[in-house]
Amino acid sequence: MPIVECDAVNKIYQQGRVEVAALQDINLHIPEGAFIALAGPSGSGKTTLLNLIGGLDTATSGTIRVVGKSMAKLTQTQLAQLRLSQVGFVFQSYNLIPVLSAQENVEFVMLLQGIPAAERTGRARSILDTVGLKDKYKRRPAELSGGQQQRVAVARAIVANPAIVLADEPTANLDSKTGQGLLELMQQMNTERNVTFIFATHDQMVMQYAERVVYLKDGRIKTDTLKQHRDKVEPK
Amino acid sequence: MNMHVQIGWRNIWRNPKRTAVILTAIIIGVWSMIFLSGLMRGIADQMVRNGISNLTGHLQLHPHHYRRDPSVDHRISDAERLAAVLRQNLPAGAVWSRRVRVNAVAGNARHSSGVTLVGIDPAKEAQLSFVSSAITRGRYLRSGDNRGIIVGKALLAKYETRLGRKLVLMSQDATGEISSRAFRITGVFQTELKATEKQFVFVNLTAVQKMLQIDSAISEIAVLLPSHQQADAVAGQLRQALAEHKIDVSTWQDLLPLVKATIKIYDSFIFLWFLVVFIAMGFGIVNTTLMAVFERIREFGLLKALGMRPGWIMRMVLTESLFLLMLGLLAGNLLGMLSIYALAETGIDLSAFAAGLEFVGMGRIIFPVVQIRDVVGANLVVVVLGLAVSAYPAYKAAHFTPVQALTHT
C-alpha cells in the first residue's frame, strides 16, 4: 500500500480577486521506503505539494492520504499529532530552534512525544554520532556551519522513527561537497531504516540521488521517472 | 530542568535590552505598589494608634445619651457594679480606667477658652493612654493630689503661663450651677498633635467629682484590649452583659468615624493605584510579548511543522511572560521591602505639612507599615493580570497557520 496517495489534488490560492492555481489535478502514489524528488522550476508547485503531504496546508479539492489517513478529515490537533508521530521535516533554512543546543534540538521532538529524559538523551546522542556530530552536542545553531545545522535537522527529522521525511530544498544553502555528504547520509537512513524521503528540489545532485523524479511545471506533473528502470512513467 | 522551562528562560534573554526595559517597568511598578501601600498603611496605622492612645482606647462605655450630650447630667452612678461586669467579661490582659469627661472653660489672667476637662485615676490611666508618657516638664498626677493639673505645651504657650501657676476651671455641676475651682499646673504634656495639647486638661478623678458634686459617679470607662482586632467581639459581649444597665458600648471605629472613613478611602486609593500601575505595566507587557512573537513567526511555523500543538505554543509564550513577571516581582518586592526597612527607624518627616496633617489626626513623621494582604494583592495583580494580557500574543503565536508562518519574511 502506498504511504502517500494524492488523487485529483488541486490547490488554488486567492490573491486579491485573482485565483492562482498552484496545483492542478495531481495524482501521485509513493510507496513506503521511496527516495523521491519533486523537481521543477520556482513556482512549479513542488513546495506546495510537500506542504499538503505534510499537513501544513490543505488542498482545495481532491484527496490526500498519508499513512492511510485522509488529511482533509483530520483536525489541526490531529494533523499536529500525525506530524509528530509520522512525519519529519527538513527545511532550507530556519531549521533549528536557536536557543537550544544541537542535542536539545534533536531531543525536542521526543520531548513533545513524551519520551523520558534519559531515553531522549541516549537516542539524540546516538543519532548525532551517526550524522557525524559526535563532538557538537552542546553547540547552539549559531555555533555550527550550514552543513552541520542541516545534519542536526536530519537527525531531528529521523530520531523519532517517522514513516516519512519531507525535505524542502535541503541542499540549497550548502556547497556541493557538504550537500553530497548530506544526501549520502539521508540515503543511508533510507536504506537502513526504510524511511520514505520526499524532496522538493531544483538541485541536479538531489535528482541524481533520487530513485524517482517527479517533475512539475505550472502546478502539473509533467514527468514521473523511475530511474532504476530508466523508463518514463506517465502521470496517472 | 524541564526543557519547556529552559526554552522559556532562554527565550527571554534573546533580546536582553528589551527584557531589561520591561523588567525595569515591572520592578518600578511592583516597588511603587508595595512602597506606597506601605506608606498609606503607615499613615492609617498612625491615625488609629494616635486616636486610640488619645483617650479613646479600644472600647468606651458611656451612659445613654452621653455621646449626644457629653454633660454632667449623663453619668454612671453605680460604677462599682459596672466594674464587676467588666472584670467578668474582659479578656486577660485588658486594662480599663474610669473617667469624668466634661466640657469646661479654663482661664487665667491673660486668657480663657473652652477645654475638655478629664478627671482620671492616675495609676490606671497611665496603663492605657498617652498622658503619663507624654509629660515633658514637671510631673505626672499623683493619687490624692487634688489641686494639680496637667496641661498641654501649646495651651501653656497660649495662656502665657508656666509650671506652678494657677489655672481656673469652670463647668456646670450636678445641680445645674456653674462650679469653679483653681488648680496649680504640675505637669506639661507634649503630643504629635497641637490640637490635643490645646484641648485636654487632666486632673484627679476625685477632684472633678468633688467640683461637679457627683459623688463617685463617672462619665466614661475606657478599655484597652490586648489587640484592636478583639474590639468588635468584646463590645458585643459587653452589650449583652450590660443590656439592663442603660450603658452604651462603643468601639474605636464608632468613636473615630473620621479615621474609619479615612482608612476606607485609603483602601480605595491603594486599589486605584494598583490598577493604574498595572494598566501602564500591562501595555508594556503586551507590547514586549507581541514584539517577541512577531519576530519569531517562522520559528512558530517550524514548531508547528514539528508537531507542536497550538496549546503547547500558547503555554511556551505564557511561560516566557511568567518568567518576566516573576523576575520583576522578585526584584520589585525586594526593592519595596528594602525601602520600607530603610525607613522603619527614621520614617518620613512631613513636618512641612504638619498643620494639614494634624487636621486629619496624622503625626509629623510617617512610618511605613507592611500589610501582607497588600503585598499578596500586588503580586497577584501582576501575575494574574500579567498572564491575562499575555494571552493575546500567545494566542496569536499559537494560531499562525504553519505555511503562513514558514513563508513569513
Interface residues (C-beta under 8 A of the other chain):
Chain A: N51 G54 L56 D57 Q76 T77 A80 Q81 L82 R83 L84 S85 V87 F89 F91 Y94 N95 I97 P98 V99 L100 E104 E107 F108 V109 L111 L112 R156
Chain B: M3 H4 Q6 I7 R10 N11 R14 R298 E299 L302 L303 K304 A305 L306 G307 M308 R309 P310 W312 T401 P402 V403 L406
